[in-house]
Amino acid sequence: MKKKLLLSAIFIAMLPFFRPEKANAQITGVSVSVTDSVMTYCVLPNPAQIAAWGTLTGTVTATTNTVSVYINFGDGSDTSFNVSATTGSPGYFYPFVNHTYTLPGTYAPYVLATAYGGVTGSASATPLTFSNSCAQLQGKLYIDANSNCTPDAGEVGVAYVPLWVVNAATPTDTMWGGFTDDTGYYSIDLVPGTYSILANSVSYSGWYWWGWYGSNITPTTCPALGVYTLTAAASTNYTENFAFACTTAVDTVDVQAGIWDGEIVRGDTTWLAVWAGNWWWYWDYTCSSLSSTITLTLNSHLHYAGVSYGPTPTSVSGSTVTWDYSSSSDLFGFWSEIRVYCDTTTTIGETLCNTVYATPTALFDPNHANNTADMCDIVRASWDPNELSVSPQGTGTPGYIVNETPLSYNVRFQNTGTAPANNITVNDTLSTNVDMNTLHVIKSSAPVEIYVTGNIVKFRFSNINLPDSASNPSGSIGSIVFGVQPKPGLAPNTPIPNSASIYFDYNPPVITNSVLNTINNTTGVQHLSTPAMTAIVYPNPADDLVYAKTNDKSDFTMTMIDLLGRTVATDKSVSGSAVVSTHSLPTGLYIVTLTNNAGKVLETKITVQH
């Protein structure tokens, strides 16, 4: 008996050593931000989406990545459910739920997230106010060619420009008013009250439209200062137009390039979209002709197979596709989507890169670094027609970019059902690390309505009647391209992930792939210049690839040398563009030289960092 008691005592003494590790030793904190999104505040019942963005600090494993989410909708109803967080350090989770509000009133949804081990975080969304007696404000933003403050026939509408609504009672609690459509018209529902409607970068109560980014936006000429004051009565309609004048003194245009591609499948075709223009495309309307040459250099395994829509290339020579493009009015803007074929000599998992370069227009271009864009993707065995891509991709797997680099997202969708899709909604909950004041549409394949609440943007294609892919393969595809900028002052290694949900009529959402950019303020472009040659070399530091380009597209030889004087990589340029792989090189400092055909040399140093 004594022996049994002794063994029991020993077992009890050892119990602490067999207890599972406490989760709060792994997960040290939970932070949550929450946004709510509706199409309009003036319809009841009203379906809303409540979406949260959560971060688990510490280390998240496969056994500790379950997060319990409680949401109180503010109208006397609530719900609870579990979501999974990404593993690693930190971990991320993205709960969202739809809820229908049935009564007028103001509601502020509340989210409580509880991580494994009992660590909690909570947040409340911006209050939603619903009414059955809204007023409606509508009108047009347009280029007033004859300066009569009236939108006449033939005068160009200004598409997809945001308008802001400032409530006089709460001027610091400014809400989105809406966007113009593809012809310049807008319509905003307003709960009864007094408002200022802003259509340019005017200051209002110390708050600026577009933050500090909009100082160069062409001001409206009618009404003066671009501000319209309205006291909206219930169930009443109002009309106000905003006129813009052509800017005749423009002598500078910052042309930027962008490129997006579909998933590359061996032995199949995919799409590749090219854009060039001013990212802030509604700055400084020139109403004059501007022109540029856009050059696309394809990977040798990809072959031009035709144009889907947009301008047809001026020439196709081997891997080089060229457009000589001019716009007859307004600010320069180019868009073309082509098909490319991936040959069967590639291997699954191989990385293929494409480069687009846009020459400046006849006007002065102050920043040549953003005239070039690259898109690298791996060869796959199959593909998903509903996808999201970002330009620039950034460097390496984290997608390193310099803070405040403009990001352009392309959400592409295809109706693979058996009947036309009447209405399509693209729902994107953007990172809280981007500045929603900078959100704007760059390109849409069809007329689109844009709704913004917090960090959620919804693109609604009403009555699009998109054919199914079996009956009309090329007509079953659509896309929306929009730009947004990271917030100023983000710390290095701040992540900016993104993915989107695509709703075809009343079907469950199709979730796209995820893309990632990460702030790294040491990643940059080096500008090199002599009287004989001017070029850029980037990125620095480099992970997989180093690029070099001459501004005039003159050819050269690019050589990479280690500190022992050994040549570790070399490439001859094509149309003034060269690239070397640094994937297998050890981390360290290297010398890059560019030697043109006349023997003139440019030299710089690049750090390889994996």
N, C-alpha and C positions, 0 to 999 in steps of 0.2 A: 504493500500500500504506500509506503513511504517513497518507493521508487517511482510510482505513478504520479504522486504529488510533485516530486522533484522535476519530472519531465514536463508536467503541466506548467510549473513555474518558469522553466526555461523557455517554453513556447510562448507564454504570455510576455516574457521580457523581450523576446525577439520580434514581437508583432510590429513595433514601429518600423523595423527595417523592411517589412514586406508590404507596407502601405503604399498604394499608388502615389506617384508624384503629384503634388498639388498643382492644379492648372494655373493658379495665379503665380506660380514660379515661372511659368512659360508665357502666359498672357497677362500683361501688366496693366493694360488699359484699353478702353473702348471709346472711340469718338464717333459721333454720328452727325451728319447734316441731312436735312430733309427738305424736299421741295414738293409742291403740289401743282398740278397742271390740269387746265380745262380748256376746251375750245372757245367757250364764251361764258360770261358771267350772267347771261340774261335769258337762259332757258332752264325751265324746271319741268320734270326731273332733270338733273344735270350730272352726267358721269364725269368723275374726276380720277386722276391717277396720283397716288401718293407714292413717292419714290425716295429712298434713302441712300446715302453714300456713307459706308462705314469703314473704319480702320481699326484693326486689332494690333496694338503695339506688343512687342515681345516676339516670341517664336510660336508660330502656329503649325501644328502637325496634323496628320490625317485623323488622329483620334481626338483632337481638340478644336476642330474647325467648325463645329456646329454652333450657330448663334440663334438664340430664341428672340423673336421679334414680337413686340406688342404695339399695336397702333390704335389710338383713340381718335376717332374722326371728328370729334367736337360736337356732334349732333346727337349724342346719346347712344351711339353704337361704337363697337370696337371689334378687333380681331387679333388672334395670335397665331403664329406659325414659325417654323424653323427654316433657316437658310444655311448654306455652306459658304465658308470663307475660303479664299485662296490660301494655300499653305506657304510658309516662308516667314520672313521677318522684314516688314510687317505683313499682315494678312488683310485682304479687302473683301467686303461683302456688299451686295447691292439688292436689298429687298424692295419690292414694289407691289402694290395691290391697287385694284380698281374699286371705287366706291361711288354710289349714286346718292347725291343730295336731293331731297324732295321738297324742302321748305325754304322760303326766303330767309336770309340771315347771314351772319358772319361766323365763320368756323375756322379754327386753327388746329389742324391735325398735329398730334403728338406721337412721337416714336420713342420707345424704350427698347434698347438692345441689351441682352444679357449673354455674355460669353461663357464658355466652359469654365467652371470654377467660381461663377457668381460675379465676375467683374461686369459692371454696367456702364452704359452711356445713354444719353437721351438728348432730344432736340425737338423743337416745335417749328412747324412750317409757317410761312407768311400767311396771315389770315385770308380766307376766301370769302368774298361777299357775293351772295346770289340775290337776284331780283327778278320779278316778273314784269317790271314796268320800266325798262331801260329806255334811254334815248339813243338815237343812232346818228353818228356823225360820218359823213362820207365826202369824197372829193377826189381830186387828182393832183399829183405832182408832175410838172411838165416843163419843158424848155420853151420859154415865152419868146419866140423868134421875133415877133413884131412889137413886143413890149406894151401890150394893151391889157395885161393882167387878166386875160380871158383864154381858156384853153380852146384854141381854134383847130379846125380840121388840118391834119398834116403836122401839127406840132408834136414833138416826140415826148412820150411819157417816160418818167424816170422809174424804172422797174425795181422792185424789191428793196426799197429804201425804208428804214424804220422811222416811225413817228413815236414820240414819247408823249405820255399824258401825265400832267402834274396836277394833283388835287390841291386846290388852294387851301383847304383845311389842314392838310398834312403834306406840306411841300417836300419834306425829306423822305416821305414814303412814296416814291415815284413808281408807277407801274408802267409796263409796256402798253403802248397804245395799239400797235400793229405794224404791218408792213404794207407797202403798195404791192399790187399784183404785177403781172408781166407787162401790163399796159400803162402802169402808173396810177391806177385807181386804188383807193383804200376805203375801208368801212370799219368803224370802231363803235362798239356798244358801250354806253356809259350809264352807270348808276346815277340817278339825279344828283346834281351838285355843281360846283364851279370848278373849271379846269383851265389850264393853259396847255395848248397843243403845240409841240415843238417840232420843227422840220429842218433845223440846222444846228450848228454848234453854239447857239446863244447860251449865255449863262443865265440860270434861273435859281435864285436863292442860294447861290454858292455851289450849285450842282451843275455839271456839264454833260450834255448829250455826247455820247461816245467817250466819256471820260476826258482825258487830255489828248486823245488821238484825233479828234475831229476839227482841229483848228484850221485845217486847209480846205474843209468842205465848202463848196461854193454856196454863199448865202442866198436865201430867197429874196426876190425883189418885191413880191406880193404874197402875203402881207409883209409889212416892214419888219425886219429883224427875224422873220420866220416864226413868229409867235401869234397864235390865234387864241383869244380868251373866250370861253363859252360858259354860260350858266345853263345847264341842261335840265330841262323839265321832263317829267315822266312821259314816256310813250310819244316823244316828239322827234321829228327828223330834222337834221341840220346839214348844210353843205358848205364846205370851205375848200378852195383850191389853193395850192402853193406853187408859185411861179419861180422858175430859175432862169437866169440869163446866161448866155454863153460867155465864157471867160476868154477875152481876146488877147490877154497879155501872157498866156502860158508859154514858158520857154523851157520847162523841165517836166519830164515824165519818167517816173521810176518803173520801168518795165520789169516784171517778175515772171518766172517760168514755173509751171507745175506739171506733174506727170502722175498718172494713176494707171494701174493695170489690173486685169482680172487674174484669176488663178491660172498658172501656166501648166498645161497638161501635155505630156509627150504625145506627139502625133495628132494634135488637135489645134484648133484655132482659139484665140481668146481676144478680148478687147484691150485697147490701149488708148487712153485719152490724154490729149496734150492741150494745155492752156498757156496763154501768155497775155499779160496785160498789167494794169495797175491793180494791186490787191484791193486798195480802197478805190474801187472803180468809179465811184460817183464824185470824186474830187475834180474840180477844175474842168468843166465841160468846155471843150475847145471848139466844137462845131466845125472842125476842119479835118482834112484828110491826114491820117498818120499811117505809116507803113513800117514793116519789119520783116526780117527773114527768120523763120523758125526752123531749126535743124534738129532732127531726131536721129540719134545714132543707136541702132538696134544691136543687141547681142548677135553674134554670128549664127547662133542656133535659131534665131527668130527671123521670119521672112514676111514682108508686107503682103497682105492678102486682100486689100481693098479698104474702102472708107465706109463706115456705118452712117455717120452724119457729120455735117460740117464741111469745110472746104476740102476739096480734093488736093492732094499734094501736087506741087508744081513739077517735082521730079522725084524719081526713086532710082537710086544708083547703088546696087548692092545693099549694104546695111544702112545707107544714109537716105533718109526721107526728108524732103525740103518743101517748105511752103513759103512763097513770096506773097505776103498778105498786106492788104491795106484796108482801112475802114474809112468810109466816106463821110461819116458824121459822128459826133460825140467822141468820147475818149476811146483810145485804141483798146480793143479786146479781141482775142482770138481763141477759138475752141474747135477742135477736130477730134473725132473718135474713129480709130481705124481698127481693122482686124489684122492679127499677126498669127502666123502658123509656126508652131514649135516642131522642129524636125525630130526624127527618131534616133538621131545620133547622141541625144542627151541621155543623162541617167537620172533616175528618180532621186530627188534631194539635191541635185546640182543647182547652184545659184546663178541666175542670169540677170544682168544689169543693163538698163537702158538709160540714155541721157538725152535731155532736150536742152537746147540753147537758143535763146531769143536775143537777136541783136537789138540794140536800142533803136528807137525811132529817129527821125531827123532831128528831134529835140534832144537836149542834153539829158543824159541818164546819170544821176548822181551816184548810183550804187550798182556796179556791175556784178557784185557777188551773188545777187539773187536772180541773175539772168540765166543761171544754170540750175537744173534740177535732175535728180537721179531717182530711179526706182529699181530696186533689186528684189527678186522673188525666187522661190525655189520651184523646181519642176515637181509636179505632183502626179498621182495616178488618177485622180478624179477631181471634180470641182463643184463648188456650190455657187449658183448664179446670184444669190443674195449675199452681198459682201460689203465691207467697209475698208477703205484705204485712206492713208494720210500722206500729204506732201508738205514739207519734206519728211522722209522716213526717219531722218536722224542717223547717227552713227552707232553701229553695233546693235546687239539685241535690245538694249535699253532704249535705243532711238535717241541718243544724246543730241540736244539742241541748245543753242544759246538762248537765255531767257528773253522773252518778248519776241521770239521768232514767230511770224505769222504761220498758223497751221491751217491747212485747207483739207477738209474731209470730203470724200466722195462716197455717198451711199448709193449702191446700185441694186436694183431689184428686178426680178423677172417673174411673170405670172406663169407658173408651171402647172396650174390647175387644168380643168377641163372646160371652163367657160370664162368669158371676160370678167375682169375685176372692175366693178363699178367705182369703188372708192378705195384709195390706198393711203395709209397713214404711216409715216416714218417717225418713230419716237426715239429721241436721243437724249439720255440724261448725261450731260457733260460733266467733266471733272470740276470740282469746286476750285481748282487751281487755274481755271481760265476766266477771263474777264468777259462776262456776258454782254457788257456794253459794246463790245467790238464785233458781235455776231452779225454777219451779213451773208446774203446769198451771192454766189459767184455765177452759178449756172444751174438751170433747171430744165429737164427734158420736156416738161409740160407745165401749164399754169398751176401754181401752188399757193395755198394759204399757209401762213406762218403764225404759230402761236407760241409764245414764250411765257413761262412761269418759273421764276427762280432759275435753276440751271437745267430745266427741261425745255427742249424745243421740239415742237411737233410740226411736221410738214404734211399738210393735208392735200392730197390730190383728189378733189371732188369731181365726180362724173368723168373720170379719166377713161373709163371703159377700155382698160388695157387688155388686148387680146391674149388668149392663152398661147403657150409656146408651140403646141402641136399644130394649131391652125395658122399661126403667123409668127415664126421664130424671131425675126428681126423686130417686129412690132410689139413683141411681148416684153420689151425691156424698157426700163426707165431709170432715171438717176436724179439725185440732188447733190450739188456741190456747194459747200458753205465754208466760210472762213471765221476763225476766232483766234484771239491772241492770248497767250499766257498772262497772268497777272504780273504787274511789276514787282520786283524785289523778291522773287521766289528763291529759296535756298537751293544750293547744288543738291542733286539727287532727288529733287521733288518730282514725283511721277505724274504724268498726264495721260491716263489710259482712256480709252473710249470704245464703245460698242453701241449698236443700235437695234431696235426692234421694229419689224416691218409687219403691218397689219393689212391683209388683203380682205376687204369687206369684213365679215363677222368671224373669220377664221382665227384660231390662236396665233399669237405673234411668231414670226420667224426671227430668230436671234442671229445677228451677224457675228462674224469673227471679231476679235478684239485687236486693237492697235495700241501701241505704247510709245510715248515720247518721254524723255527724262531731261530735266534741266542740268546742264553742265556748262558753266560759263567759260570754261577753258577751251571748249570746242569752237573752232573758228576757221575763218578763211584768211589765208595769207596773200596779200597783194604784192606782186613782184614787178619791178619796172626798170628798164634801161631805155635809152633813146632808140635801141634796135628792136626791143621786144617787151611786151607787157603781158603778164599772165597771173593766174590765181592758182594756188595749191591748197587743197583742203581734204579732209578735216584734220585738225591738230588739237588733241591727240587723235590717232587713228586706231581702229580695231581690225577691220577686214580689208579695207581698200583705201588707197590714196589717189585722188584725182588731180589732174593738172589741165588747164585750158588757157590758150592764148586768146586775148580779146579780139584780135582780128582773124582768128581761126587759121593762122599760119602754122605750118607743121614743125615738129621738133622731136627730139628724142628725150625721153624721161628716164633718168637713172637714179636708183636708190643705193646708197653706199653706207656700210656700217662704219663704226669708229676705228676699225682696223684697216680701212681702205678697201674692203672687199665689196664688189658689186653684188647686191643681193636680189635686185629686181630691175627690169628694164622694159620699156614699151615704146613703140613708135606711134605717134599720134595719127589720128584720122580726122581730117577737118579741124585740126587744132585742139583735139581732145585726146588725152591719154589716161590710162589707169593701171596701177600695179596692185597686186595682192600683198597684203601684210598679214594674212591670216596665220601663216606658219612661222612668221618671224618672231624672235624673242622680244619681250618688252624691253624698250630702251630707246636711245636717241639715234637718229639716222640723218644723213645728208641727202637732200633731193636736188638734182641738177636738171635743168632744162636747156638743151643745146639745139639752136635752130639750124637751118640749112646753111647759113652764112658763118657758122661757128661761134656765134654769140651765145653767152651762157648766163643763165639766171640760177641762183643757188639759195637754198633755205634749209632749215632743220625741222624735222618732224619727229614727234614722239610716238612710238607704237605702245599702246596700252591695252591689254586684253582684260 
